[in-house]
Amino acid sequence: MYYSYTLFRGKYAERAGMKFITVSELKNKATQIVAGIEDTREEVIVTKNGKPVVLMRFITDEVFRLKEGEKEKRKIGGKKNGCGDL
């Protein structure tokens, strides 16, 4: 399939069930990594210089629409509260 190995010892070792990839691997294999996340629904942690920096996970259309709706509410709410354009 694609990626993965555990990079960490100590406090990150408890997440051994998760997949870890480096930024370089993400750059070189982005299509395969995204396809793998879609297929397996596993979360993938992207590391930079040996430290976790990004969590990638599958998102449904429904969840995405809900998040977009929250953005719109904030925009409208901000203008009502005097935070909008002057």
C-alpha positions as CSV (number, residue, x, y, z in Angstrom):
1,M,0.0,0.0,0.0
2,Y,1.8,3.2,1.1
3,Y,3.8,4.6,4.0
4,S,4.5,4.0,7.3
5,Y,6.6,3.3,10.3
6,T,6.7,4.6,13.8
7,L,9.2,7.3,14.2
8,F,8.9,7.9,17.9
9,R,9.9,6.6,21.3
10,G,8.7,7.8,24.6
11,K,5.5,9.9,24.7
12,Y,4.7,9.2,21.1
13,A,5.1,5.5,21.3
14,E,1.6,5.2,22.9
15,R,0.2,6.1,19.5
16,A,1.8,3.2,17.8
17,G,-1.5,2.1,16.2
18,M,-1.5,5.3,14.1
19,K,0.4,5.8,10.8
20,F,3.2,8.3,10.7
21,I,4.8,9.8,7.6
22,T,7.3,12.5,7.0
23,V,6.6,15.7,5.1
24,S,8.9,14.4,2.3
25,E,6.9,11.2,2.0
26,L,3.7,13.3,1.8
27,K,5.2,15.4,-0.9
28,N,6.2,12.4,-2.9
29,K,3.2,10.1,-2.3
30,A,0.3,12.5,-1.6
31,T,-2.1,10.8,-4.0
32,Q,-1.5,7.3,-2.6
33,I,-1.7,8.6,1.0
34,V,-5.0,10.3,0.5
35,A,-6.4,7.3,-1.3
36,G,-5.3,5.1,1.6
37,I,-7.0,7.4,4.1
38,E,-10.2,7.2,2.0
39,D,-10.1,3.4,1.9
40,T,-9.1,2.6,5.4
41,R,-10.4,5.7,7.3
42,E,-7.1,5.6,9.3
43,E,-5.6,8.7,10.7
44,V,-2.1,9.7,9.5
45,I,0.2,12.0,11.4
46,V,2.7,14.0,9.3
47,T,6.0,14.7,11.0
48,K,8.6,17.4,10.4
49,N,12.1,17.1,11.9
50,G,10.9,14.1,13.9
51,K,7.9,15.9,15.5
52,P,4.2,15.6,14.7
53,V,2.8,18.7,13.0
54,V,-0.3,17.7,11.1
55,L,-3.1,15.1,11.6
56,M,-4.7,13.9,8.4
57,R,-8.0,12.1,8.5
58,F,-11.1,11.3,6.4
59,I,-13.9,13.8,6.5
60,T,-17.4,13.2,5.2
61,D,-19.3,15.7,3.0
62,E,-21.8,16.2,5.9
63,V,-19.1,17.2,8.4
64,F,-17.6,19.6,5.8
65,R,-20.9,21.2,5.2
66,L,-21.5,21.7,8.9
67,K,-18.1,23.4,9.2
68,E,-18.9,25.7,6.3
69,G,-22.2,26.6,7.9
70,E,-20.4,27.6,11.1
71,K,-18.1,29.9,9.1
72,E,-21.2,31.6,7.6
73,K,-22.8,32.1,11.0
74,R,-19.6,33.7,12.4
75,K,-19.5,36.1,9.4
76,I,-23.1,37.1,9.9
77,G,-22.8,37.2,13.7
78,G,-19.6,39.4,13.5
79,K,-21.4,42.0,11.4
80,K,-24.4,42.1,13.8
81,N,-22.1,42.7,16.7
82,G,-20.2,45.6,15.1
83,C,-17.3,43.5,14.0
84,G,-18.0,43.8,10.3
85,D,-16.9,46.3,7.7
86,L,-17.2,50.0,8.6
